[in-house]
Amino acid sequence: MTIFTNARLIDPEAMTDEIGWLRVEGPMIAERGTGKPPMGESIDCGGLCLAPGIVDLGVKVSEPGERHKESFASAGRAAAAGGVTTMITRPDTLNAIDSPEVLEFVQRRAASDAVVKVKHMSALTKGREGREMVEIGFMRDAGAVAFTDCDHVVADTKVLQRALTYAKSTGALVIGHPQEPGLSNGASATSGKFAALRGLPAVSPMAERMGLDRDLALIEMTNVSYHFDQITTARALPALERAKQNGFDVTAGVSIHHLTLNELDVGNYRTFFKVKPPLRSEDDRLAMVEAVASGLIDVISSMHTPQDEESKRLPFEEAASGAVALETLLPAALRLYHAGQLTLPELFRAMALNPAKRLGLEAGRLSEGAPADLVLFDPDAPFVLDRFTLKSKSQNTPFDGAKMQGKVKGTWVDGMRVFEG
């Protein structure tokens, strides 16, 4: 038994932020309160924030195939240091996770190597090639929590419709990347004055809206459970809002980079700022923050994408897309808290409660009977990020050298401490 005393409890379920105590028995939360704590072995939190551990939906671990970029061991250490207690991993590995055998391999590797919980998504089509759907029923039975081809958008609408129909019949969740694949192919920036001045191949924000509209029509046709991995433009929001009002089983996410950075951060072709979709305008960024605050966008994720130095040290349009973010997700998100744009319960609703609910997990809560997956952090602790101190094997972060606020002091998984800051 452990009692966390003098803690600032951040509860995304009740949307409260109050000083109190929390009692943990074994792997579960036993009780909590705001008065005098019970007697027993205690941890004095010193008024720091105690919140449910982050459930990060959309982490890339480069096993199998590119273990030099990120392994389950290194990703687990990075997650624990960032307050992430559950990683939901993507199937866009060098050898796509598209069969029960490959899924079993990554499950075994994650169970033996990672210090945090790991759940796995399966590809939606074989090889993520958009031609033939995977055995959705078998993959669900083998433990896949969702199905996605990630940024390989299924261009053949008939193939996608069949896959969604089958997913609906098995109760599977499908995760889509809302982009019109023809328009977005080869683009490395968002079209506009900045991309034109830099001479970068660009894509219109309308490509996101077009991809969203097609997928919403198929959702209406099949009634499937669907999550959009990243909504990044203001003009996509009205269609998303209508779909939710019409009662479709639809949720949406946004990456931390699209909430805290904009297209101007690319500056003089800084490839660590090259992500997919490309960074958007400041107006789009502010619209995303507002959508998270209102609950229209449900989930904030890291979209952790490790890339080695060789693939980033190339001309901007040739460089690989993506950034690591397991360790920077929380301090970057706290920028929005310090700017007065989001409260801590709103942040943890999007980073812990909502992704857990979407996947049917018990995590993301501070209530009695919930798993004791916890993060203790100081939201005000200042530091300058040095990418070479990150625990990920790849260190391609856009926040290198940035002044940040918010340090993780401890992470617990099932009541066991897995990180001490």
C-alpha positions as CSV (number, residue, x, y, z in Angstrom):
1,M,0.0,0.0,0.0
2,T,1.2,3.5,-0.9
3,I,-0.5,6.8,0.0
4,F,0.3,9.9,-2.1
5,T,-0.2,12.9,0.2
6,N,-0.2,16.6,-0.3
7,A,-0.8,16.1,-4.0
8,R,-2.5,18.4,-6.5
9,L,-4.9,15.8,-8.0
10,I,-5.7,16.4,-11.7
11,D,-8.9,14.5,-12.4
12,P,-9.9,14.6,-16.1
13,E,-13.1,12.6,-15.4
14,A,-14.5,15.1,-12.8
15,M,-12.6,18.0,-14.5
16,T,-11.2,19.0,-11.0
17,D,-7.8,20.2,-9.9
18,E,-7.5,20.1,-6.1
19,I,-5.1,19.3,-3.2
20,G,-5.7,15.9,-1.7
21,W,-4.4,12.3,-1.2
22,L,-4.6,9.1,-3.1
23,R,-4.2,5.5,-1.8
24,V,-2.9,2.8,-4.0
25,E,-3.3,-1.0,-3.1
26,G,-1.3,-3.3,-5.4
27,P,-1.9,-2.4,-9.0
28,M,-5.1,-0.4,-8.3
29,I,-6.3,3.0,-6.9
30,A,-8.1,2.1,-3.7
31,E,-9.4,5.5,-2.6
32,R,-8.8,9.3,-2.6
33,G,-9.9,12.2,-0.6
34,T,-9.2,15.8,0.3
35,G,-9.1,15.7,4.1
36,K,-6.7,14.0,6.5
37,P,-4.9,11.0,4.7
38,P,-5.1,7.5,6.2
39,M,-2.0,6.1,8.0
40,G,0.5,4.1,6.1
41,E,3.6,4.2,3.9
42,S,3.3,7.6,2.2
43,I,5.0,9.7,-0.5
44,D,4.8,13.4,0.1
45,C,4.1,15.0,-3.2
46,G,4.9,18.5,-1.9
47,G,2.0,20.1,-3.7
48,L,3.1,18.8,-7.1
49,C,0.6,17.6,-9.7
50,L,-0.5,13.9,-9.6
51,A,-2.4,12.9,-12.7
52,P,-3.4,9.7,-14.6
53,G,-0.5,8.4,-16.8
54,I,-0.7,9.5,-20.4
55,V,-2.1,7.1,-22.9
56,D,-0.3,7.9,-26.1
57,L,-2.2,6.9,-29.2
58,G,0.0,6.6,-32.2
59,V,3.6,5.8,-31.2
60,K,6.0,4.4,-33.7
61,V,8.4,1.8,-32.4
62,S,10.8,0.7,-35.2
63,E,10.6,-3.0,-34.4
64,P,10.6,-5.1,-36.5
65,G,13.0,-3.9,-39.1
66,E,14.7,-0.7,-37.9
67,R,15.7,-1.3,-34.3
68,H,18.5,1.1,-34.6
69,K,15.9,4.0,-34.7
70,E,13.9,2.9,-31.7
71,S,13.4,-0.3,-29.8
72,F,10.7,-1.3,-27.3
73,A,13.3,-0.9,-24.5
74,S,14.3,2.6,-25.5
75,A,10.8,3.7,-26.3
76,G,9.6,2.4,-22.9
77,R,12.3,4.3,-21.1
78,A,11.4,7.5,-23.0
79,A,7.7,7.0,-22.3
80,A,8.3,6.6,-18.6
81,A,10.5,9.7,-18.5
82,G,7.7,11.6,-20.2
83,G,4.8,10.4,-18.0
84,V,3.4,8.1,-20.6
85,T,2.2,4.8,-19.0
86,T,0.5,3.3,-22.0
87,M,1.9,3.4,-25.6
88,I,-0.5,2.5,-28.4
89,T,1.9,1.6,-31.2
90,R,1.5,2.1,-34.9
91,P,1.9,-0.7,-37.5
92,D,4.0,1.4,-40.0
93,T,7.1,-0.6,-39.3
94,L,9.5,-1.6,-42.0
95,N,7.7,-5.0,-42.0
96,A,4.1,-3.9,-41.5
97,I,2.2,-5.4,-38.6
98,D,-0.4,-7.2,-40.7
99,S,-0.5,-10.8,-39.6
100,P,-1.0,-12.6,-36.2
101,E,2.6,-13.9,-36.3
102,V,4.1,-10.4,-36.6
103,L,1.7,-9.1,-34.0
104,E,2.7,-11.9,-31.6
105,F,6.4,-11.0,-32.2
106,V,5.9,-7.3,-31.2
107,Q,3.7,-8.3,-28.3
108,R,6.4,-10.6,-26.9
109,R,9.1,-8.0,-27.5
110,A,7.1,-5.3,-25.8
111,A,6.2,-7.4,-22.8
112,S,9.8,-8.4,-22.1
113,D,11.5,-5.0,-22.9
114,A,9.2,-2.1,-22.2
115,V,8.7,-0.7,-18.7
116,V,5.3,0.8,-19.6
117,K,2.2,-0.9,-20.9
118,V,2.0,-1.4,-24.7
119,K,-1.0,-2.0,-26.9
120,H,-0.6,-2.6,-30.6
121,M,-2.5,-1.5,-33.7
122,S,-2.7,-3.6,-36.8
123,A,-2.4,-2.5,-40.5
124,L,-5.8,-2.3,-42.2
125,T,-4.6,-3.7,-45.5
126,K,-1.7,-6.2,-46.2
127,G,1.6,-4.4,-46.4
128,R,-0.3,-1.1,-45.9
129,E,-0.6,-1.3,-49.7
130,G,-4.3,-0.5,-49.9
131,R,-5.2,-3.6,-52.0
132,E,-6.3,-6.4,-49.7
133,M,-7.6,-6.1,-46.2
134,V,-6.0,-8.0,-43.3
135,E,-7.8,-10.7,-41.4
136,I,-9.5,-8.2,-39.1
137,G,-11.2,-10.9,-37.0
138,F,-8.0,-12.9,-36.5
139,M,-6.0,-9.8,-35.7
140,R,-8.6,-8.7,-33.1
141,D,-8.5,-12.1,-31.5
142,A,-4.7,-11.8,-31.4
143,G,-4.9,-8.6,-29.5
144,A,-4.9,-5.7,-32.0
145,V,-6.8,-2.7,-30.5
146,A,-7.4,-0.8,-33.8
147,F,-6.7,-0.9,-37.5
148,T,-4.9,1.7,-39.6
149,D,-2.7,2.1,-42.6
150,C,-1.3,5.3,-41.0
151,D,-0.2,7.8,-43.6
152,H,-0.6,5.3,-46.5
153,V,-4.2,6.4,-47.3
154,V,-6.2,3.7,-49.0
155,A,-6.8,5.3,-52.3
156,D,-9.2,2.7,-53.6
157,T,-12.6,3.7,-52.1
158,K,-14.1,0.3,-52.8
159,V,-11.3,-1.5,-50.9
160,L,-11.8,0.9,-48.0
161,Q,-15.6,0.5,-48.0
162,R,-15.2,-3.3,-47.8
163,A,-12.7,-3.0,-45.0
164,L,-14.9,-0.7,-43.0
165,T,-18.0,-2.9,-43.5
166,Y,-16.0,-5.9,-42.2
167,A,-14.6,-3.9,-39.3
168,K,-18.1,-2.8,-38.3
169,S,-19.2,-6.5,-38.3
170,T,-16.5,-7.4,-35.9
171,G,-16.8,-4.2,-33.7
172,A,-13.2,-3.1,-34.6
173,L,-12.1,0.5,-34.4
174,V,-10.5,1.9,-37.6
175,I,-8.1,4.9,-37.5
176,G,-7.7,7.0,-40.7
177,H,-5.3,9.7,-41.9
178,P,-7.5,12.4,-43.4
179,Q,-5.6,13.4,-46.6
180,E,-6.4,13.3,-50.3
181,P,-3.4,11.1,-51.3
182,G,-2.9,12.5,-54.8
183,L,-2.7,16.1,-53.6
184,S,-0.6,15.4,-50.6
185,N,1.9,13.1,-52.3
186,G,5.4,14.6,-52.2
187,A,4.4,17.7,-50.3
188,S,6.7,18.9,-47.5
189,A,5.0,22.2,-46.5
190,T,1.5,23.8,-46.4
191,S,0.8,25.9,-49.5
192,G,0.9,29.7,-48.9
193,K,3.3,32.6,-49.0
194,F,5.9,31.0,-46.7
195,A,6.2,27.8,-48.8
196,A,6.3,29.8,-52.0
197,L,9.1,32.0,-50.7
198,R,11.1,28.9,-49.6
199,G,10.4,27.1,-52.9
200,L,9.0,24.0,-51.0
201,P,6.6,21.5,-52.7
202,A,3.4,22.3,-50.9
203,V,-0.1,20.9,-50.3
204,S,-3.3,22.9,-49.8
205,P,-5.1,22.6,-46.5
206,M,-8.1,21.5,-48.6
207,A,-6.4,18.1,-49.1
208,E,-7.2,17.3,-45.5
209,R,-10.8,18.5,-45.8
210,M,-11.2,16.3,-49.0
211,G,-9.8,13.2,-47.3
212,L,-12.1,13.9,-44.3
213,D,-15.2,14.3,-46.4
214,R,-14.6,11.0,-48.3
215,D,-14.0,9.1,-45.1
216,L,-17.1,10.6,-43.4
217,A,-19.3,9.5,-46.4
218,L,-18.0,6.0,-45.9
219,I,-18.6,6.2,-42.2
220,E,-22.2,7.2,-42.9
221,M,-22.5,4.2,-45.3
222,T,-21.0,1.6,-43.0
223,N,-21.6,3.0,-39.5
224,V,-18.1,1.9,-38.5
225,S,-16.3,3.2,-35.3
226,Y,-13.7,5.6,-36.7
227,H,-10.9,7.8,-35.3
228,F,-9.1,10.5,-37.4
229,D,-5.5,10.4,-36.3
230,Q,-4.7,14.0,-37.0
231,I,-6.9,17.0,-37.7
232,T,-4.7,20.0,-38.3
233,T,-6.7,22.6,-40.3
234,A,-9.5,24.9,-39.4
235,R,-11.5,24.1,-42.5
236,A,-11.8,20.4,-41.5
237,L,-13.5,21.2,-38.2
238,P,-17.1,22.1,-39.4
239,A,-17.4,18.7,-41.2
240,L,-16.1,16.9,-38.0
241,E,-18.6,18.8,-35.9
242,R,-21.5,17.9,-38.2
243,A,-20.5,14.2,-38.1
244,K,-20.5,14.2,-34.3
245,Q,-23.9,16.0,-34.2
246,N,-25.3,13.4,-36.6
247,G,-24.4,10.7,-34.1
248,F,-21.7,9.0,-36.0
249,D,-19.2,7.0,-33.8
250,V,-16.3,9.4,-34.8
251,T,-13.5,10.9,-32.7
252,A,-10.4,12.9,-33.8
253,G,-6.9,13.6,-32.6
254,V,-4.2,16.1,-33.1
255,S,-0.4,15.9,-32.6
256,I,1.4,18.0,-30.0
257,H,3.5,19.5,-32.8
258,H,0.4,20.9,-34.6
259,L,-0.8,22.4,-31.3
260,T,2.5,24.1,-30.3
261,L,4.4,24.9,-33.6
262,N,3.5,26.5,-36.9
263,E,4.8,26.6,-40.5
264,L,7.2,29.5,-39.8
265,D,9.1,27.4,-37.3
266,V,10.6,25.6,-40.3
267,G,12.7,28.8,-40.8
268,N,15.7,28.1,-42.9
269,Y,14.8,24.5,-43.9
270,R,15.1,23.0,-40.4
271,T,14.3,19.3,-41.1
272,F,13.6,18.4,-37.5
273,F,10.4,20.5,-38.0
274,K,9.4,18.4,-41.0
275,V,6.4,16.4,-39.9
276,K,3.4,14.8,-41.6
277,P,1.0,16.5,-42.2
278,P,3.2,19.6,-42.6
279,L,3.1,22.3,-40.0
280,R,0.1,24.7,-40.6
281,S,-0.5,28.4,-40.2
282,E,-0.8,30.1,-36.9
283,D,-4.6,30.5,-37.4
284,D,-4.9,26.8,-37.9
285,R,-2.8,26.1,-34.8
286,L,-5.1,28.3,-32.7
287,A,-8.2,26.7,-34.1
288,M,-6.8,23.3,-33.0
289,V,-6.2,24.5,-29.5
290,E,-9.7,25.9,-29.4
291,A,-11.1,22.5,-30.7
292,V,-9.3,20.6,-27.9
293,A,-10.7,23.0,-25.3
294,S,-14.2,22.6,-26.6
295,G,-13.9,18.8,-26.8
296,L,-14.4,18.7,-30.6
297,I,-10.9,17.2,-30.9
298,D,-10.8,14.4,-28.4
299,V,-7.2,13.3,-28.3
300,I,-3.7,14.8,-28.1
301,S,-0.9,12.4,-29.1
302,S,2.8,12.6,-29.6
303,M,2.8,10.9,-33.0
304,H,6.3,9.8,-31.9
305,T,8.3,9.1,-35.2
306,P,12.0,8.3,-34.7
307,Q,14.3,9.0,-37.6
308,D,18.0,8.6,-37.7
309,E,20.5,11.4,-38.4
310,E,21.1,10.3,-42.0
311,S,17.5,10.5,-43.0
312,K,17.1,14.0,-41.5
313,R,20.4,15.6,-42.7
314,L,19.2,15.9,-46.2
315,P,17.6,18.8,-48.3
316,F,14.3,19.7,-46.7
317,E,12.0,18.1,-49.4
318,E,14.1,14.8,-49.4
319,A,14.4,14.5,-45.6
320,A,12.3,12.0,-43.7
321,S,9.1,13.3,-42.0
322,G,8.5,12.9,-38.2
323,A,9.8,13.8,-34.8
324,V,10.3,12.0,-31.5
325,A,7.9,13.3,-28.8
326,L,7.4,10.7,-26.0
327,E,9.5,12.7,-23.6
328,T,8.5,16.2,-24.8
329,L,4.7,15.6,-25.1
330,L,3.9,16.8,-21.5
331,P,6.2,19.8,-21.3
332,A,5.1,20.9,-24.8
333,A,1.5,20.5,-23.8
334,L,2.1,22.5,-20.7
335,R,2.9,25.5,-22.9
336,L,-0.8,25.6,-23.6
337,Y,-1.5,25.6,-19.9
338,H,0.9,28.3,-19.1
339,A,-0.5,30.4,-22.0
340,G,-4.0,30.1,-20.3
341,Q,-5.4,28.3,-23.3
342,L,-6.1,24.9,-21.7
343,T,-6.5,23.8,-18.0
344,L,-4.7,20.8,-16.7
345,P,-7.9,18.6,-16.5
346,E,-8.6,19.6,-20.1
347,L,-5.1,18.5,-21.1
348,F,-5.3,15.2,-19.3
349,R,-8.8,14.6,-20.7
350,A,-7.2,14.7,-24.2
351,M,-4.0,12.9,-23.3
352,A,-5.2,10.2,-20.9
353,L,-8.9,9.8,-20.4
354,N,-10.2,10.1,-24.0
355,P,-7.7,7.8,-25.7
356,A,-8.2,5.2,-23.0
357,K,-12.0,5.4,-23.4
358,R,-11.8,5.2,-27.2
359,L,-9.8,1.9,-27.0
360,G,-11.9,0.5,-24.1
361,L,-9.0,0.7,-21.6
362,E,-9.5,1.3,-17.9
363,A,-6.6,3.7,-17.7
364,G,-6.7,7.5,-17.8
365,R,-8.6,8.0,-14.5
366,L,-8.0,8.7,-10.9
367,S,-11.1,6.9,-9.7
368,E,-11.4,4.0,-7.3
369,G,-10.7,0.7,-9.0
370,A,-8.7,2.3,-11.9
371,P,-5.2,1.0,-12.6
372,A,-2.5,2.9,-10.5
373,D,-0.9,4.3,-13.7
374,L,0.2,7.7,-12.4
375,V,2.5,10.7,-13.3
376,L,3.8,13.1,-10.7
377,F,5.1,16.4,-12.3
378,D,6.1,19.9,-11.5
379,P,4.3,22.1,-14.1
380,D,6.4,25.1,-13.4
381,A,10.0,23.6,-13.4
382,P,12.0,25.4,-16.1
383,F,14.6,23.7,-18.3
384,V,16.3,24.0,-21.6
385,L,15.9,20.9,-23.7
386,D,19.0,19.2,-24.9
387,R,18.1,16.5,-27.4
388,F,21.2,14.4,-26.5
389,T,19.7,13.8,-23.1
390,L,16.6,12.1,-24.5
391,K,16.2,8.4,-23.8
392,S,15.0,7.6,-27.4
393,K,17.6,6.1,-29.7
394,S,16.7,8.8,-32.3
395,Q,16.9,12.4,-31.2
396,N,15.0,14.2,-34.0
397,T,13.1,16.6,-31.8
398,P,12.0,20.1,-33.0
399,F,12.3,21.3,-29.4
400,D,16.1,21.0,-29.2
401,G,17.4,24.1,-27.4
402,A,13.9,25.3,-26.5
403,K,13.0,26.8,-23.1
404,M,10.3,24.6,-21.6
405,Q,8.4,24.3,-18.3
406,G,7.2,21.1,-16.7
407,K,9.3,18.2,-15.4
408,V,8.2,14.6,-14.6
409,K,9.2,13.7,-11.1
410,G,7.9,10.1,-11.0
411,T,5.9,7.6,-13.1
412,W,4.1,4.6,-11.8
413,V,2.7,1.6,-13.8
414,D,0.3,-0.6,-11.9
415,G,1.5,1.0,-8.7
416,M,5.2,0.2,-9.4
417,R,7.6,3.1,-9.9
418,V,9.2,3.0,-13.3
419,F,10.8,6.4,-13.4
420,E,12.3,8.8,-10.8
421,G,13.1,12.3,-12.0
